[in-house]
Amino acid sequence: MSNRQGNIKIEVNLFVCLTFIGIGLTGIDLTIEGLREAQNADYVFIDSYTSILPDGILNTLSSLIGKEVKPLRRADLEGQGLARIMELAKRSRVALLVAGDPFIATTHITLKIEAAKAGIPVKYKPSASIQTVIPGLTGLSSYKFGKSATIVFPDKGPNNVAYETVKDNKSRGLHTLLYLDLEIESSRAMTINEGIKILLELEDEKGEGVISSDMLVVGIARACWEDNVIKASKLSKILHYDFGPPPHVLIIPGSLHFMELEALKVFAGMEDY
């Protein structure tokens, strides 16, 4: 197919492309457009290392799309593995399924850049991410969230960034979303309880009054899954609360509007605070 713009002739090959398709938090929250793109692709892959998805989702997606969905590990999207994906996309239609929204993770931004540099047409079919569903799950206002951060496993180094992020957001009355470290290939996934312990240890070291046992926190486990858990309470109580298996995230609220307080009572079982 060709398209003329002034004196410039642009050649567009409709039969090659790399399409990033968000599958939401449940793994089957594709948009109609996303599903159509996956069904029309010659190859369908799924990023299996940046998030946890419900059991059996690979078979469910394969049945829904009508073709095999091949899981990719980290090595498949780096170095020689990435080069192979790019070569496929230069001569066929390749779809990459990603949990949540594809471009929340910087990994996929890098892939998009590399594809564009290689002259490969790129398509993007978004879906819900943890950032977009939190207001609906908790009632916390989206515009009152500040910078987010990740609490990493201690053997990776100090968590100063997470601590300073909470400190800065609190000083401005903003909510903080804290991601919890996840290593799919080594079967490690941090829980809310572990994340809180790390924050308390940081507070013991720094002594700046950023984290306290009586502060309000909100824990979310398996967001949007059928068995999701949402609980708001004092940090000392959430520390010992059983959220079940990951994925987990932790929210430290800033200043709360009366409507947000009411929502946390109704949606997250918050006691009077």
Backbone as CSV, one residue per row, in Angstrom:
resi,resn,N_x,N_y,N_z,CA_x,CA_y,CA_z,C_x,C_y,C_z
1,MET,0.862,-1.196,0.000,0.000,0.000,0.000,0.890,1.236,0.000
2,SER,0.507,2.246,-0.797,1.281,3.485,-0.801,0.371,4.656,-0.513
3,ASN,0.967,5.698,0.039,0.209,6.887,0.384,1.043,8.096,0.001
4,ARG,0.478,9.006,-0.822,1.225,10.183,-1.250,0.884,11.380,-0.360
5,GLN,1.925,12.018,0.144,1.762,13.253,0.900,2.633,14.299,0.209
6,GLY,2.001,15.176,-0.571,2.764,16.114,-1.378,3.550,15.353,-2.421
7,ASN,4.882,15.550,-2.437,5.743,14.843,-3.381,6.406,13.621,-2.766
8,ILE,6.014,13.302,-1.521,6.647,12.179,-0.826,5.759,10.954,-0.931
9,LYS,6.350,9.850,-1.354,5.620,8.593,-1.443,6.012,7.711,-0.258
10,ILE,5.031,7.349,0.564,5.282,6.528,1.738,4.782,5.123,1.474
11,GLU,5.671,4.143,1.613,5.294,2.748,1.418,4.945,2.138,2.776
12,VAL,3.760,1.563,2.866,3.326,0.938,4.105,2.995,-0.521,3.839
13,ASN,3.686,-1.425,4.502,3.421,-2.854,4.358,2.435,-3.267,5.441
14,LEU,1.226,-3.599,5.032,0.186,-3.946,5.999,0.379,-5.334,6.596
15,PHE,1.330,-6.077,6.076,1.490,-7.462,6.508,2.687,-7.672,7.425
16,VAL,3.319,-6.584,7.864,4.372,-6.686,8.875,4.110,-5.640,9.951
17,CYS,4.284,-6.014,11.193,4.145,-5.056,12.289,4.432,-5.759,13.613
18,LEU,4.681,-4.959,14.626,4.796,-5.448,15.995,3.706,-4.748,16.792
19,THR,2.774,-5.520,17.315,1.644,-4.949,18.046,1.752,-5.285,19.528
20,PHE,1.760,-4.251,20.354,1.758,-4.420,21.807,0.307,-4.412,22.280
21,ILE,-0.102,-5.490,22.932,-1.503,-5.633,23.333,-1.606,-5.820,24.844
22,GLY,-2.262,-4.884,25.507,-2.489,-5.024,26.941,-3.578,-6.050,27.207
23,ILE,-3.352,-6.905,28.208,-4.358,-7.921,28.545,-4.921,-7.703,29.949
24,GLY,-4.672,-6.512,30.501,-5.246,-6.185,31.799,-4.657,-6.999,32.934
25,LEU,-5.278,-6.890,34.090,-4.764,-7.550,35.287,-5.230,-8.988,35.419
26,THR,-6.298,-9.339,34.726,-6.799,-10.715,34.791,-6.225,-11.586,33.677
27,GLY,-5.610,-10.953,32.685,-5.058,-11.692,31.562,-6.009,-11.853,30.394
28,ILE,-7.276,-11.560,30.603,-8.250,-11.680,29.506,-9.012,-10.375,29.288
29,ASP,-8.448,-9.288,29.791,-9.086,-7.982,29.617,-8.583,-7.282,28.362
30,LEU,-8.545,-8.004,27.262,-8.192,-7.393,25.988,-9.372,-6.561,25.498
31,THR,-9.075,-5.470,24.820,-10.141,-4.749,24.139,-10.538,-5.540,22.895
32,ILE,-11.658,-5.172,22.299,-12.066,-5.827,21.050,-11.000,-5.619,19.978
33,GLU,-10.452,-4.412,19.929,-9.381,-4.124,18.967,-8.156,-4.985,19.246
34,GLY,-7.814,-5.129,20.527,-6.659,-5.940,20.889,-6.846,-7.396,20.508
35,LEU,-8.043,-7.919,20.764,-8.344,-9.306,20.406,-8.252,-9.498,18.898
36,ARG,-8.774,-8.542,18.155,-8.750,-8.624,16.689,-7.311,-8.640,16.168
37,GLU,-6.478,-7.793,16.750,-5.073,-7.752,16.328,-4.372,-9.077,16.622
38,ALA,-4.655,-9.652,17.787,-4.034,-10.934,18.146,-4.491,-12.042,17.199
39,GLN,-5.769,-12.034,16.869,-6.304,-13.061,15.965,-5.735,-12.934,14.559
40,ASN,-5.396,-11.724,14.158,-4.859,-11.499,12.814,-3.342,-11.655,12.736
41,ALA,-2.693,-11.825,13.878,-1.231,-11.931,13.898,-0.768,-13.303,13.402
42,ASP,0.431,-13.324,12.850,1.040,-14.597,12.438,1.673,-15.305,13.632
43,TYR,2.189,-14.503,14.561,2.804,-15.044,15.772,2.274,-14.266,16.979
44,VAL,1.919,-14.992,18.024,1.429,-14.353,19.247,2.302,-14.803,20.416
45,PHE,2.912,-13.830,21.075,3.751,-14.102,22.238,3.146,-13.418,23.467
46,ILE,3.532,-13.896,24.638,3.114,-13.237,25.873,4.330,-13.044,26.765
47,ASP,4.481,-11.847,27.276,5.540,-11.543,28.239,5.183,-12.256,29.542
48,SER,5.999,-13.221,29.931,5.678,-14.027,31.111,6.565,-13.719,32.305
49,TYR,7.325,-12.595,32.228,8.270,-12.367,33.322,8.107,-11.032,34.054
50,THR,7.200,-10.171,33.625,7.056,-8.891,34.320,5.840,-8.825,35.237
51,SER,5.015,-9.869,35.251,3.835,-9.847,36.114,3.341,-11.266,36.365
52,ILE,2.544,-11.401,37.432,1.901,-12.674,37.742,0.481,-12.638,37.196
53,LEU,0.099,-13.704,36.505,-1.258,-13.815,35.968,-1.939,-15.049,36.548
54,PRO,-3.267,-15.106,36.501,-3.982,-16.272,37.046,-3.544,-17.580,36.392
55,ASP,-3.632,-18.664,37.145,-3.289,-19.988,36.620,-4.147,-20.327,35.399
56,GLY,-3.545,-20.986,34.444,-4.276,-21.449,33.268,-4.540,-20.394,32.224
57,ILE,-3.978,-19.190,32.424,-4.310,-18.091,31.515,-3.771,-18.328,30.110
58,LEU,-2.656,-19.063,29.990,-2.084,-19.320,28.673,-3.048,-20.121,27.803
59,ASN,-3.631,-21.155,28.374,-4.604,-21.966,27.627,-5.865,-21.170,27.316
60,THR,-6.290,-20.352,28.280,-7.484,-19.525,28.069,-7.277,-18.556,26.913
61,LEU,-6.119,-17.906,26.889,-5.824,-16.952,25.821,-5.707,-17.650,24.468
62,SER,-5.072,-18.804,24.450,-4.936,-19.546,23.191,-6.298,-19.909,22.620
63,SER,-7.215,-20.314,23.500,-8.576,-20.654,23.051,-9.317,-19.417,22.571
64,LEU,-9.161,-18.318,23.297,-9.847,-17.071,22.957,-9.365,-16.515,21.618
65,ILE,-8.056,-16.559,21.418,-7.469,-15.989,20.204,-7.561,-16.954,19.022
66,GLY,-7.544,-18.239,19.326,-7.643,-19.233,18.264,-6.314,-19.664,17.693
67,LYS,-5.238,-19.399,18.426,-3.916,-19.850,17.988,-2.986,-19.938,19.192
68,GLU,-1.861,-20.598,19.004,-0.921,-20.791,20.107,-0.355,-19.458,20.594
69,VAL,-0.315,-19.316,21.917,0.313,-18.154,22.538,1.596,-18.643,23.205
70,LYS,2.725,-18.154,22.736,4.017,-18.630,23.228,4.569,-17.699,24.311
71,PRO,4.893,-18.235,25.484,5.444,-17.400,26.558,6.890,-17.000,26.279
72,LEU,7.246,-15.772,26.644,8.607,-15.278,26.494,9.212,-15.014,27.861
73,ARG,10.460,-15.416,28.028,11.202,-15.113,29.241,11.977,-13.811,29.023
74,ARG,12.643,-13.343,30.083,13.431,-12.115,29.961,14.464,-12.224,28.835
75,ALA,15.147,-13.372,28.761,16.192,-13.546,27.744,15.641,-13.459,26.326
76,ASP,14.354,-13.760,26.167,13.739,-13.718,24.837,13.486,-12.297,24.357
77,LEU,13.531,-11.339,25.280,13.272,-9.947,24.908,14.503,-9.071,25.118
78,GLU,15.654,-9.724,25.210,16.918,-9.005,25.327,17.937,-9.638,24.383
79,GLY,18.926,-8.879,23.957,20.023,-9.419,23.161,19.578,-10.176,21.925
80,GLN,20.089,-11.405,21.788,19.784,-12.223,20.616,18.304,-12.599,20.548
81,GLY,17.697,-12.774,21.723,16.267,-13.085,21.747,15.447,-11.965,21.147
82,LEU,15.783,-10.733,21.521,15.096,-9.567,20.968,15.329,-9.466,19.466
83,ALA,16.551,-9.748,19.040,16.869,-9.680,17.605,15.998,-10.646,16.805
84,ARG,15.736,-11.821,17.372,14.890,-12.799,16.672,13.453,-12.301,16.548
85,ILE,12.955,-11.675,17.611,11.593,-11.120,17.563,11.517,-10.019,16.507
86,MET,12.532,-9.166,16.457,12.561,-8.081,15.481,12.603,-8.619,14.050
87,GLU,13.361,-9.670,13.835,13.438,-10.260,12.498,12.077,-10.814,12.067
88,LEU,11.378,-11.441,13.010,10.030,-11.939,12.708,9.110,-10.790,12.319
89,ALA,9.203,-9.686,13.080,8.315,-8.543,12.848,8.628,-7.817,11.545
90,LYS,9.812,-8.035,10.992,10.167,-7.413,9.714,9.523,-8.125,8.528
91,ARG,9.060,-9.361,8.761,8.488,-10.127,7.648,7.129,-10.744,7.963
92,SER,6.565,-10.416,9.133,5.260,-10.977,9.493,4.593,-10.097,10.549
93,ARG,3.384,-10.462,10.917,2.653,-9.720,11.949,2.867,-10.406,13.294
94,VAL,3.471,-9.686,14.212,3.801,-10.232,15.529,3.015,-9.482,16.597
95,ALA,2.371,-10.229,17.477,1.635,-9.625,18.593,2.318,-10.009,19.899
96,LEU,2.540,-9.025,20.760,3.112,-9.272,22.081,2.073,-8.905,23.136
97,LEU,1.584,-9.912,23.843,0.614,-9.701,24.910,1.352,-9.355,26.196
98,VAL,0.847,-8.332,26.893,1.507,-7.867,28.114,0.466,-7.661,29.204
99,ALA,0.752,-8.179,30.398,-0.165,-7.983,31.521,-0.309,-6.501,31.833
100,GLY,-1.509,-6.094,32.226,-1.764,-4.683,32.492,-1.753,-3.902,31.197
101,ASP,-1.101,-2.741,31.225,-0.920,-1.934,30.018,0.531,-2.070,29.573
102,PRO,0.780,-2.279,28.289,2.138,-2.578,27.828,3.207,-1.569,28.212
103,PHE,2.852,-0.292,28.279,3.905,0.701,28.424,4.011,1.323,29.812
104,ILE,3.452,0.658,30.811,3.725,1.050,32.189,5.156,0.642,32.537
105,ALA,5.603,-0.515,32.002,6.967,-0.998,32.245,7.925,-0.419,31.206
106,THR,9.073,0.089,31.663,10.052,0.683,30.746,10.627,-0.352,29.784
107,THR,10.582,-1.630,30.163,11.061,-2.707,29.283,10.404,-2.620,27.915
108,HIS,9.105,-2.395,27.911,8.375,-2.412,26.647,8.533,-1.105,25.872
109,ILE,8.804,-0.018,26.579,9.141,1.234,25.892,10.416,1.023,25.077
110,THR,11.385,0.337,25.687,12.639,0.040,24.992,12.388,-0.781,23.732
111,LEU,11.517,-1.776,23.834,11.185,-2.601,22.667,10.551,-1.761,21.563
112,LYS,9.662,-0.868,21.962,8.987,-0.021,20.976,9.990,0.879,20.255
113,ILE,10.923,1.427,21.017,11.955,2.280,20.425,12.803,1.493,19.429
114,GLU,13.228,0.289,19.836,14.068,-0.534,18.961,13.326,-0.911,17.678
115,ALA,12.040,-1.224,17.812,11.248,-1.569,16.627,11.141,-0.377,15.679
116,ALA,10.876,0.796,16.244,10.754,1.997,15.415,12.070,2.304,14.704
117,LYS,13.190,2.138,15.416,14.503,2.376,14.808,14.771,1.408,13.663
118,ALA,14.234,0.194,13.793,14.437,-0.824,12.758,13.461,-0.674,11.601
119,GLY,12.601,0.341,11.666,11.644,0.574,10.591,10.444,-0.347,10.619
120,ILE,10.196,-0.955,11.768,9.060,-1.873,11.905,7.828,-1.087,12.352
121,PRO,6.718,-1.172,11.633,5.492,-0.499,12.082,5.075,-1.025,13.463
122,VAL,4.706,-0.115,14.342,4.322,-0.493,15.707,2.879,-0.086,15.971
123,LYS,2.113,-1.012,16.545,0.749,-0.712,16.967,0.648,-0.885,18.476
124,TYR,-0.318,-0.201,19.067,-0.483,-0.221,20.527,-1.957,-0.337,20.873
125,LYS,-2.308,-1.403,21.582,-3.680,-1.619,22.033,-3.677,-1.668,23.565
126,PRO,-4.066,-0.582,24.208,-3.945,-0.481,25.666,-4.986,-1.293,26.426
127,SER,-4.733,-1.439,27.725,-5.697,-2.070,28.627,-5.482,-1.495,30.023
128,ALA,-6.231,-1.997,30.980,-6.149,-1.480,32.346,-4.849,-1.902,33.021
129,SER,-4.285,-0.992,33.806,-3.106,-1.285,34.615,-3.463,-1.091,36.081
130,ILE,-2.559,-1.472,36.963,-2.829,-1.298,38.392,-3.048,0.180,38.715
131,GLN,-2.347,1.063,38.021,-2.504,2.493,38.272,-3.903,2.991,37.925
132,THR,-4.489,2.436,36.878,-5.800,2.932,36.453,-6.951,2.309,37.229
133,VAL,-6.734,1.122,37.828,-7.843,0.474,38.544,-7.901,0.838,40.021
134,ILE,-6.810,1.356,40.579,-6.792,1.664,42.012,-7.910,2.621,42.431
135,PRO,-8.169,3.701,41.698,-9.274,4.574,42.119,-10.608,3.842,42.207
136,GLY,-10.873,2.950,41.261,-12.128,2.205,41.285,-12.185,1.177,42.393
137,LEU,-11.050,0.579,42.733,-11.017,-0.436,43.782,-11.075,0.165,45.178
138,THR,-10.439,1.319,45.353,-10.299,1.886,46.701,-11.114,3.151,46.944
139,GLY,-11.425,3.880,45.876,-12.088,5.167,46.042,-11.121,6.322,46.229
140,LEU,-9.817,6.043,46.195,-8.825,7.111,46.302,-8.760,7.874,44.979
141,SER,-8.717,9.186,45.054,-8.762,10.020,43.847,-7.481,9.890,43.030
142,SER,-7.631,9.662,41.742,-6.471,9.448,40.874,-5.560,10.670,40.823
143,TYR,-6.134,11.870,40.879,-5.323,13.077,40.746,-4.524,13.394,42.003
144,LYS,-4.747,12.626,43.084,-4.033,12.880,44.332,-2.876,11.908,44.553
145,PHE,-2.531,11.137,43.532,-1.368,10.259,43.640,-0.116,10.991,43.177
146,GLY,0.944,10.857,43.962,2.226,11.414,43.575,3.062,10.373,42.855
147,LYS,4.357,10.547,42.912,5.282,9.607,42.281,5.156,8.229,42.929
148,SER,5.262,7.179,42.130,5.255,5.814,42.657,6.696,5.320,42.787
149,ALA,6.868,4.208,43.497,8.204,3.629,43.680,8.059,2.129,43.901
150,THR,9.177,1.429,43.871,9.182,-0.017,44.095,10.011,-0.352,45.324
151,ILE,9.460,-1.185,46.190,10.239,-1.734,47.300,10.903,-3.002,46.776
152,VAL,12.230,-3.020,46.761,12.956,-4.167,46.209,13.432,-5.086,47.326
153,PHE,13.763,-6.311,46.959,14.303,-7.241,47.939,15.614,-6.673,48.493
154,PRO,15.824,-6.774,49.806,17.007,-6.175,50.440,18.336,-6.620,49.842
155,ASP,18.400,-7.832,49.296,19.670,-8.292,48.727,20.022,-7.574,47.424
156,LYS,19.111,-6.739,46.935,19.391,-5.948,45.733,19.949,-4.570,46.081
157,GLY,19.899,-4.224,47.353,20.386,-2.916,47.760,19.381,-2.187,48.629
158,PRO,19.735,-0.990,49.099,18.853,-0.221,49.991,17.597,0.274,49.282
159,ASN,16.570,0.518,50.090,15.294,1.008,49.553,15.101,2.501,49.825
160,ASN,16.172,3.251,49.670,16.100,4.684,49.953,15.116,5.414,49.044
161,VAL,15.026,4.979,47.788,14.126,5.658,46.844,12.681,5.526,47.302
162,ALA,12.288,4.330,47.724,10.916,4.121,48.193,10.626,4.993,49.408
163,TYR,11.553,5.024,50.346,11.380,5.820,51.570,11.264,7.305,51.239
164,GLU,12.168,7.800,50.412,12.160,9.223,50.063,10.924,9.593,49.250
165,THR,10.434,8.662,48.440,9.219,8.919,47.663,8.019,9.092,48.580
166,VAL,7.890,8.206,49.561,6.799,8.333,50.535,6.931,9.652,51.292
167,LYS,8.133,9.967,51.694,8.390,11.209,52.442,7.968,12.438,51.639
168,ASP,8.383,12.485,50.381,8.066,13.632,49.528,6.566,13.737,49.270
169,ASN,5.933,12.614,48.956,4.493,12.638,48.692,3.702,13.056,49.927
170,LYS,4.080,12.526,51.092,3.380,12.880,52.333,3.479,14.374,52.615
171,SER,4.633,14.958,52.320,4.828,16.388,52.586,3.897,17.249,51.750
172,ARG,3.399,16.681,50.650,2.488,17.413,49.760,1.062,16.889,49.826
173,GLY,0.815,15.988,50.783,-0.539,15.457,50.957,-0.955,14.473,49.889
174,LEU,0.018,13.881,49.189,-0.289,12.987,48.072,-0.202,11.514,48.475
175,HIS,-0.958,10.690,47.771,-0.924,9.245,47.990,0.302,8.645,47.287
176,THR,0.806,7.537,47.833,1.947,6.842,47.237,1.579,5.403,46.899
177,LEU,1.771,5.030,45.645,1.629,3.637,45.230,3.006,2.998,45.268
178,LEU,3.132,1.932,46.058,4.391,1.213,46.164,4.251,-0.158,45.507
179,TYR,4.987,-0.352,44.426,5.056,-1.676,43.817,5.949,-2.547,44.691
180,LEU,5.709,-3.844,44.672,6.504,-4.779,45.463,7.280,-5.689,44.522
181,ASP,8.537,-5.879,44.829,9.468,-6.567,43.934,8.946,-7.929,43.475
182,LEU,9.265,-8.238,42.233,8.764,-9.460,41.613,9.853,-10.053,40.734
183,GLU,10.171,-11.321,40.957,11.145,-12.033,40.134,10.519,-13.357,39.707
184,ILE,9.842,-13.326,38.584,9.094,-14.495,38.117,10.003,-15.701,37.921
185,GLU,11.145,-15.485,37.275,11.993,-16.616,36.906,12.666,-17.279,38.098
186,SER,12.787,-16.565,39.213,13.343,-17.171,40.426,12.256,-17.424,41.467
187,SER,10.999,-17.276,41.035,9.837,-17.571,41.899,9.850,-16.763,43.193
188,ARG,10.227,-15.491,43.089,10.176,-14.601,44.254,9.173,-13.489,43.991
189,ALA,8.278,-13.294,44.935,7.304,-12.210,44.835,7.106,-11.634,46.231
190,MET,7.435,-10.377,46.391,7.315,-9.745,47.702,5.857,-9.575,48.093
191,THR,5.559,-9.820,49.361,4.209,-9.635,49.881,4.083,-8.266,50.540
192,ILE,2.860,-7.871,50.789,2.609,-6.617,51.500,3.281,-6.641,52.865
193,ASN,3.186,-7.763,53.557,3.769,-7.892,54.892,5.285,-7.694,54.856
194,GLU,5.936,-8.284,53.854,7.383,-8.127,53.712,7.744,-6.681,53.386
195,GLY,6.948,-6.053,52.528,7.202,-4.665,52.171,7.110,-3.741,53.369
196,ILE,6.124,-3.977,54.220,5.960,-3.155,55.422,7.136,-3.341,56.372
197,LYS,7.596,-4.567,56.537,8.754,-4.827,57.403,9.974,-4.050,56.924
198,ILE,10.163,-4.007,55.613,11.290,-3.269,55.048,11.155,-1.780,55.338
199,LEU,9.947,-1.241,55.203,9.721,0.182,55.494,9.983,0.491,56.963
200,LEU,9.556,-0.392,57.849,9.787,-0.188,59.283,11.278,-0.228,59.616
201,GLU,12.009,-1.127,58.971,13.456,-1.196,59.182,14.137,0.074,58.687
202,LEU,13.660,0.602,57.563,14.196,1.862,57.050,13.938,3.003,58.019
203,GLU,12.741,3.007,58.601,12.409,4.056,59.567,13.307,3.958,60.797
204,ASP,13.584,2.742,61.239,14.492,2.556,62.379,15.872,3.127,62.070
205,GLU,16.315,2.970,60.816,17.631,3.471,60.415,17.654,4.990,60.298
206,LYS,16.609,5.541,59.687,16.608,6.963,59.360,15.992,7.838,60.453
207,GLY,14.962,7.321,61.108,14.339,8.057,62.202,13.750,9.400,61.817
208,GLU,13.164,9.500,60.627,12.615,10.776,60.162,11.105,10.881,60.341
209,GLY,10.491,9.859,60.931,9.053,9.921,61.187,8.186,9.764,59.953
210,VAL,8.724,9.180,58.907,7.960,8.985,57.670,7.015,7.795,57.798
211,ILE,7.490,6.734,58.433,6.715,5.506,58.602,6.426,5.296,60.083
212,SER,5.159,5.021,60.406,4.802,4.766,61.808,3.788,3.634,61.885
213,SER,3.744,2.968,63.014,2.873,1.800,63.171,1.397,2.159,63.147
214,ASP,1.061,3.432,63.450,-0.353,3.814,63.483,-0.799,4.566,62.229
215,MET,0.066,4.639,61.207,-0.326,5.331,59.977,-1.265,4.444,59.158
216,LEU,-2.114,5.074,58.371,-3.055,4.345,57.525,-2.353,3.842,56.271
217,VAL,-2.559,2.572,55.950,-2.055,2.011,54.695,-3.159,1.170,54.061
218,VAL,-3.028,0.945,52.771,-3.996,0.128,52.033,-3.234,-0.958,51.282
219,GLY,-3.637,-2.199,51.494,-3.028,-3.311,50.773,-3.997,-3.873,49.743
220,ILE,-3.484,-4.184,48.571,-4.307,-4.786,47.515,-3.607,-6.039,47.009
221,ALA,-4.332,-7.141,47.005,-3.797,-8.400,46.496,-4.637,-8.884,45.319
222,ARG,-3.959,-9.290,44.258,-4.608,-9.867,43.068,-5.710,-8.945,42.535
223,ALA,-5.349,-7.714,42.310,-6.304,-6.691,41.874,-7.115,-7.143,40.665
224,CYS,-8.428,-7.063,40.789,-9.402,-7.374,39.735,-9.584,-8.865,39.469
225,TRP,-8.854,-9.720,40.176,-9.124,-11.146,40.064,-10.393,-11.446,40.852
226,GLU,-10.951,-12.616,40.657,-12.183,-12.970,41.369,-11.987,-13.009,42.880
227,ASP,-10.771,-13.331,43.326,-10.517,-13.428,44.766,-9.663,-12.269,45.273
228,ASN,-9.787,-11.098,44.621,-8.959,-9.973,45.063,-9.288,-9.566,46.500
229,VAL,-8.274,-9.015,47.162,-8.409,-8.572,48.551,-7.973,-7.120,48.630
230,ILE,-8.797,-6.292,49.273,-8.488,-4.875,49.466,-8.732,-4.561,50.932
231,LYS,-7.708,-4.123,51.637,-7.849,-3.876,53.066,-7.107,-2.611,53.468
232,ALA,-7.818,-1.726,54.188,-7.227,-0.500,54.715,-7.262,-0.547,56.236
233,SER,-6.151,-0.232,56.849,-6.092,-0.212,58.313,-4.764,0.396,58.746
234,LYS,-4.537,0.424,60.063,-3.251,0.884,60.574,-2.151,-0.062,60.100
235,LEU,-0.981,0.502,59.899,0.144,-0.289,59.424,0.409,-1.486,60.335
236,SER,0.276,-1.300,61.640,0.541,-2.388,62.586,-0.396,-3.569,62.376
237,LYS,-1.613,-3.308,61.910,-2.565,-4.391,61.647,-2.332,-5.022,60.276
238,ILE,-2.059,-4.187,59.290,-1.813,-4.696,57.939,-0.547,-5.557,57.910
239,LEU,0.400,-5.244,58.787,1.640,-6.012,58.873,1.372,-7.504,59.057
240,HIS,0.314,-7.828,59.782,0.013,-9.228,60.091,-1.226,-9.752,59.353
241,TYR,-1.769,-8.963,58.449,-2.982,-9.364,57.733,-2.635,-10.389,56.651
242,ASP,-3.488,-11.387,56.491,-3.258,-12.426,55.482,-3.935,-12.034,54.167
243,PHE,-3.139,-11.629,53.203,-3.657,-11.216,51.899,-3.692,-12.355,50.886
244,GLY,-3.165,-13.512,51.251,-3.090,-14.595,50.283,-1.934,-14.385,49.322
245,PRO,-1.884,-15.157,48.248,-0.740,-15.104,47.324,-0.657,-13.806,46.518
246,PRO,0.546,-13.472,46.019,0.742,-12.298,45.163,0.023,-12.476,43.826
247,PRO,-0.050,-11.367,43.049,0.674,-10.103,43.203,0.029,-9.153,44.210
248,HIS,0.886,-8.407,44.912,0.456,-7.438,45.916,0.980,-6.049,45.565
249,VAL,0.262,-5.029,45.999,0.773,-3.654,45.998,0.366,-3.000,47.308
250,LEU,1.089,-1.948,47.667,0.842,-1.234,48.922,0.631,0.244,48.624
251,ILE,-0.362,0.827,49.262,-0.634,2.258,49.095,-0.516,2.947,50.446
252,ILE,0.190,4.067,50.463,0.254,4.903,51.658,-0.478,6.202,51.334
253,PRO,-1.694,6.360,51.856,-2.479,7.555,51.535,-1.871,8.831,52.110
254,GLY,-2.128,9.930,51.407,-1.761,11.241,51.922,-2.976,11.840,52.614
255,SER,-3.220,13.118,52.398,-4.406,13.761,52.970,-5.657,13.196,52.305
256,LEU,-6.662,12.910,53.111,-7.864,12.259,52.582,-9.078,13.177,52.619
257,HIS,-9.777,13.250,51.499,-11.061,13.935,51.415,-12.097,13.068,52.125
258,PHE,-13.161,13.675,52.638,-14.159,12.889,53.369,-14.761,11.786,52.500
259,MET,-14.853,12.031,51.183,-15.385,11.010,50.290,-14.424,9.826,50.172
260,GLU,-13.125,10.110,50.180,-12.139,9.035,50.139,-12.194,8.207,51.419
261,LEU,-12.355,8.866,52.541,-12.483,8.149,53.815,-13.693,7.225,53.803
262,GLU,-14.800,7.732,53.313,-16.018,6.927,53.244,-15.817,5.734,52.308
263,ALA,-15.153,5.976,51.181,-14.907,4.900,50.215,-14.029,3.809,50.816
264,LEU,-13.009,4.189,51.576,-12.130,3.196,52.196,-12.879,2.354,53.226
265,LYS,-13.835,2.961,53.898,-14.654,2.192,54.847,-15.516,1.173,54.108
266,VAL,-16.094,1.606,53.002,-17.023,0.748,52.261,-16.283,-0.286,51.410
267,PHE,-15.246,0.151,50.701,-14.561,-0.726,49.746,-13.406,-1.520,50.347
268,ALA,-12.804,-0.996,51.425,-11.585,-1.619,51.950,-11.693,-1.995,53.425
269,GLY,-12.909,-1.994,53.951,-13.122,-2.447,55.321,-12.375,-1.657,56.373
270,MET,-12.141,-0.376,56.113,-11.407,0.437,57.071,-12.239,0.703,58.312
271,GLU,-11.648,0.467,59.473,-12.307,0.827,60.714,-12.222,2.345,60.874
272,ASP,-12.939,2.894,61.839,-12.865,4.337,62.074,-11.408,4.741,62.253
273,TYR,-11.028,5.779,61.537,-9.616,6.179,61.577,-9.529,7.672,61.840
